[in-house]
Amino acid sequence: MESLKSEKSKKEYEEYVESVTPKHCLIRNMGKAFLTGGLICVLGQILLNLFLHQAGLDRDTAASWCSICLILISVILTGLNLYPLLVKFGGAGALVPITGFANSVAAPAIEYQKEGQVFGIGCKIFTIAGPVILYGIFSSWVLGVLYWMWNWFLRI
């Protein structure tokens, strides 16, 4: 009898989980990510062209200013709580570009500012971006060592 009740409650729980779990369409999500990331890249290209042709900057300086502007726009949208809406719509399309990285640094800074400069912002600012930085540096170091070893073996 106890086993039958347990089976029934397990089945009810599974039905409940199924009913509250959001359904995702992979093709639609990929399309939204492509659109969102593409629009961010188009904005970046427009800024780059403006800095190159209107401001008369050289390519490297224009690219730097373009990155700075995209980061600034991302931080402002994060501060206005609009970037999370963009992420909710575009998923990886909004998280992968430099704007997503700026959002991942600005969001914890805004969230933990009430805890103070040191124990709030200072301790929590890289909560999301920290692992990306850590593993990015580590993997580039490993690849650099492998590249060096490959070249060393080719010289032998």
Secondary structure as the mmCIF struct_conf table of DSSP 4:
data_model
#
loop_
_struct_conf.conf_type_id
_struct_conf.id
_struct_conf.beg_label_comp_id
_struct_conf.beg_label_asym_id
_struct_conf.beg_label_seq_id
_struct_conf.end_label_comp_id
_struct_conf.end_label_asym_id
_struct_conf.end_label_seq_id
HELX_RH_AL_P HELX_RH_AL_P1 GLU A 2 VAL A 20
BEND BEND1 THR A 21 THR A 21
HELX_LH_PP_P HELX_LH_PP_P1 PRO A 22 LYS A 23
HELX_RH_AL_P HELX_RH_AL_P2 LEU A 26 ASN A 49
HELX_RH_PI_P HELX_RH_PI_P1 LEU A 50 GLN A 54
BEND BEND2 ALA A 55 ALA A 55
HELX_RH_AL_P HELX_RH_AL_P3 ARG A 59 GLY A 79
TURN_TY1_P TURN_TY1_P1 LEU A 80 ASN A 81
HELX_RH_AL_P HELX_RH_AL_P4 TYR A 83 GLY A 90
TURN_TY1_P TURN_TY1_P2 GLY A 91 GLY A 91
HELX_RH_AL_P HELX_RH_AL_P5 ALA A 92 LEU A 95
BEND BEND3 VAL A 96 PRO A 97
HELX_RH_AL_P HELX_RH_AL_P6 ILE A 98 GLU A 111
TURN_TY1_P TURN_TY1_P3 TYR A 112 TYR A 112
HELX_RH_3T_P HELX_RH_3T_P1 GLN A 113 GLU A 115
HELX_RH_PI_P HELX_RH_PI_P2 GLN A 117 GLY A 122
HELX_RH_AL_P HELX_RH_AL_P7 CYS A 123 LYS A 124
TURN_TY1_P TURN_TY1_P4 ILE A 125 ILE A 128
HELX_RH_AL_P HELX_RH_AL_P8 ALA A 129 ARG A 155
#
